[in-house]
Amino acid sequence: MNESETTFGLLATARYVPRLRLERSEILAQHRWMAPGLKSLAKGRRAVANWDEDSVTMAVEAGRLLQHALPSSATRELTLVSTTLPFAERLNAGIVASALDIDAGAVLRDTASSGRAALTELAAALRGSADAGPRMLLAAERRIARPASTQEMIFGDGAAGALVGKGAAIATLVAAGSTHADLVDHFRQTGEEHEYGWEERWVRDEGYMKIAVSTIRQCLKDGAVAAGDITQFVMPAPMARINDAVAKKLGIAATALVSAEHEAVGDLGSAQPLAMLDIALRAAPPGALILVAAFGSGCDALLLRRTAVPCPGTVPDAGRSDSSYMKYLSFTNQIELAWGMRAEMDNKTALTAAWRDHARASRFEGGRCSACGTVQFPRSRLCVNPECRAQDTQQSTSLADVPARVMSHTTDFLGYTPDPPFQFGHIDFEGGGRVLMEFTDTDVGELSVGLPLRMVYRVKEFDPKRGFRRYFWKATPVRSAADNATKGGN
Amino acid sequence: MATGIRDKVAIVGMGCSRFGERWDSGPEDLMLEAFNEAVADAGIDFKQIEAAWFGVCLEENNVGKTAGPLAQALRLPRIAATRVENACATGTEALRGAAYAVASGAYDIVLALGVEKLKDTGYGGLPVRTRGVANDLWLPNSTAPGAFAQLASAYAAKHGVSMPDLRRAMAHISVKSHDNASLNPKAHLRNKITEEDVLKAMMIAAPLGLYDCSGVSDGAACAIVTTPEIARALRSDAQVVTIKALEVSVSNGEEASFNNWDGAHIATARTAGERAYAAAGITDPRTQVHMAEVHDCFSVTEAVLMEDLGFSAPGRVIHDVLDGRFDRDGAQPIVPDGGLKCFGHPIGASGLRMVYEVYQQLHGRAGERQLKKVDIGLTQNLGGHPHQNVSAVAILGRHGA
């Protein structure tokens, strides 16, 4: 076995960015009358979760990217980081783990409350036992900023993840440091949607320039690394040029600053440190020293050394430009539009039925007949093949990662969906299996018979009456990066 | 071996309410309107009815459960009554129950009545509803137009025809239905339209526009069935109309979950049609069936059903439609009363409404829309969506035809 395949460290990182990218100029256009100062921030686009995406579904997508990058690693521990978890009670990581088919014996936890939580967890994972088995760390955020706030411009929705364990590590830990400080630069009380923040210049001067700087300085000292040797400096910050100032004060070269992709994505909150780390790792040459820091109720800093192993996995595409601010407001429940009576349907979930066949919805689990090989969804007692009809022969098989094609489709303007028109149709899976499914992230006019599809895990319906939501898989077109680059408009 | 009910059951009386937005009428009014007509037609006293089959689909939006609402509305003297439901094929299911009861010899005179009061939802189209708690966890909350629209995409792909060509044929079907309904005083939509109106209409579920969709109506229809002998005794002045076949086929999940269905036809319609033809002794439906009432819930449904029932060769329906074969003056008139499209579609009543039109045509009582030659007529009633449904096919004709 190659020595590089048994190193303990960071095995993979991934970023998931929703397809929709709201033009910031459109946000400005709506607020210019009362907040003309937003103009300085109104450049590029920010990532916006589709109506059926939340921190759980985006974390699932980041987790799938990690699984696809390293198919052989069976996660033994999953930590989900977010300040916007959909459930206050119900293990959110459990929803993610079910969708990712993580072993029932794995240890799961939800972690929240600060922008640096993911780095706290990453440091803990990298300091943990090398023999404990792969640990997956996922961070996702769908923060809703008050209309016309600077946060509305700055925030983006998305997720990022990291896999830690023994194997072909792409980076190893050199040193880590942490400082806690109840400096309240912004806060959001439990149950509140919008945050409240203090003057940014104070946050820079008293927060970043003091707390972050001292934490990073200690980390460098612990790692016996000179600031000037850092080639990638990763630190999310709410204000432009904070990183420049911190780097300068520490003696880190200006060329080491890693882009936050502000103009294409926006700030992913607690997922941002991992997202920026993913960018940094992919750009770093073998041996490079990477310093990643995150600020929030204190600071975490990690010093990593890049190995020669290529970063596995793919990077997000450019998404699709969107110019409807009203759609954004509606998707984020900040405006209640007249959806008509069809939207009044009661989406109460029978929790007994949901548990009885939980893998059906969470893992898209169907059956494969051991007698004739027919794949069917849902799985049933009797094989659907009329030539077979064998009883109790169906073995579990997941359709979540099976390529599929459109058999028939429609674009329906009558049925209710938060993002009309309602697109659905029959899907045929490679190797068998047919399911009537909803499409998501699909443009009007894009569907055709035979169109290649892949599956994504999404919110199927909300139950606002009881504060519940149910998830299922939806089909979305397989697109090449070139397809996306040409997509624009609304 | 059992061979069906050919000529074992006669229809002795029928009634059908006016279909439409009957804002001032409740289910009770609609039922009584149809029932009074049927009892008068049959020339019987209501007390002669020994049993009843009652069809209602959306009871939660309507009369509630059981056959009680029928017994109450008609003040039936505590006779046996059964409520049936098979989605939009409910009306034919009610007739089937009644007819098979007579054929079995259990009763002499039986009522089949279907009713639906749909215009109490507050919006157009059919009401949204649960599909069962386990199905709701994964099935899309699809609409009927969205489900049937998929027939068009799959049909065009299968036969290599262009969507504009298919849409033109679909438009012709809708223009025909409006034209036929303009001659039908009981029809819901009696305005004439043009092909251009259809093609330019608001899109409902691509490629189905507004005029590709049937009306959502209030209405009731009923039949009184008996033996041919009793029918002859009751109405010595009139010819006897008998049921030649009444077959039902139900999807078992194969279309929805197995990969052998092409999405471009209604599998159950083929099965039910084949069985009905065999029972009725029909070997060439294209010539032996003189007219048909099919489940034209959407224009494309009527189109594919023409092939499923053997009225058009596979892949040829566009040509037959555009050649006028199914027009009122064509070789094989389809839905001469306007169909679901324009007579209207009060779900539980629709199957019986179809039989009502065939019955009127057989008796030569169809007024301005009377066809020249009708000895054998067919009804095809569909419940559910193309991939998972119930098809009922009835063949009716003169006794001995």
Interface residues (C-beta under 8 A of the other chain):
Chain A: G340 M341 R342 E344 M345 D346 N347 T349 A350 A353 A354 R356 D357 R360 A361 T374 Q376 F377 P378 S380 V384 N385 P386 M407 S408 H409 T410 T411 D412 F413 L414 G415 Y416 P421 F422 F424 G425 H426 D428 G432 G433 R434 V435 L436 M437 E438 L447 S448 V449 G450 K460 E461 R470 F472
Chain B: T121 G122 Y123 G125 V128 R129 T130 V133 A134 D136 L137 W138 L139 P140 N141 S142 T143 P145 G146 A147 A149 Q150 L151 S153 A154 A156 A157 M202 M203 I204 A205 A206 L208 N252 G253 E254 A256 S257 F258 N259 W261 G263 A264 H387
